[in-house]
Amino acid sequence: MTQSPVKITASLTAHSGKAEELHALLLGMVPHCRAEPGNLRWDVWRDSAHAERYVLDELYHDADAADAHRKTPHYQDYLSRIPALAERAALVLEPVEVG
């Protein structure tokens, strides 16, 4: 049985006065997340209309890789710091067969 890729899209809006700290945290995550086995993509985007809003675009080989990501020390550190820095909403997505 072939496992499907998992896409995670997270939206983060910095609390007042916390945009720079959020920016630094997200950029610090990039090399760690991209180096994870099973990670296919880990990008940070900023909303051009609202500079305090960021979107994480993540893609993992399968659910096991996404689960392994959530157990890493860098993700656990991120998760512990985010409530003080930003409002966060995340979608965990699976592909839809269109053909």
C-alpha positions in Angstrom: 0.0 0.0 0.0 1.3 3.4 -1.0 1.1 6.2 1.6 0.0 9.6 0.4 1.9 12.8 0.9 0.8 15.1 3.7 0.6 18.9 3.2 0.4 21.2 6.2 -0.5 24.8 5.8 -0.2 27.0 8.9 -1.3 30.6 9.2 0.4 32.7 11.9 -0.5 36.3 12.8 1.9 37.9 15.2 0.6 39.5 18.4 1.2 43.3 18.6 4.9 44.0 18.9 5.9 40.3 18.3 6.3 40.3 14.5 10.1 40.4 14.5 10.4 37.7 17.1 8.0 35.5 15.1 9.9 36.2 12.0 13.2 35.1 13.6 11.6 31.9 15.1 10.2 30.8 11.7 13.4 31.5 9.8 15.3 29.6 12.5 13.1 26.5 11.8 13.9 26.3 8.1 17.2 24.4 8.1 16.0 22.0 10.8 12.7 21.2 9.1 14.2 20.9 5.6 16.8 18.4 6.9 14.2 16.0 8.3 13.9 12.7 6.6 10.6 12.6 4.7 10.4 16.4 4.4 9.8 17.5 0.8 9.1 21.2 1.3 9.2 23.7 4.2 8.7 27.3 3.2 7.8 30.5 4.9 5.6 33.1 3.2 4.6 36.6 4.4 1.4 38.3 3.5 2.2 41.3 1.3 -0.8 43.2 2.6 -0.2 42.4 6.3 3.4 42.0 7.2 2.6 40.5 10.6 1.0 37.5 9.0 3.0 34.4 7.9 2.1 31.2 6.2 4.1 28.0 6.5 3.9 25.7 3.5 5.0 22.2 4.4 5.0 18.9 2.5 5.9 15.5 3.8 6.4 12.2 2.1 3.7 10.6 4.2 1.9 10.7 7.6 4.8 9.0 9.4 7.1 11.8 8.3 4.7 14.5 9.4 4.3 12.7 12.8 8.1 12.5 13.1 8.3 16.2 12.4 6.0 16.9 15.4 8.2 15.0 17.7 11.4 16.8 16.9 13.0 19.1 19.5 12.9 22.1 17.2 9.1 21.6 16.6 8.5 21.2 20.3 10.4 24.4 21.0 8.4 26.2 18.3 5.1 24.9 19.7 5.9 26.1 23.2 6.8 29.6 22.0 4.1 30.3 19.5 1.2 31.1 22.0 3.1 34.1 23.2 4.0 35.3 19.7 1.1 34.6 17.4 -2.4 33.3 16.7 -2.0 30.0 14.8 -4.3 27.9 12.7 -3.1 24.8 10.8 -4.6 22.6 8.2 -3.4 19.0 7.6 -4.2 18.1 4.1 -4.3 15.0 2.0 -4.3 14.8 -1.8 -7.6 14.5 -3.7 -7.6 12.2 -6.8 -8.7 14.4 -9.7 -8.1 12.0 -12.6 
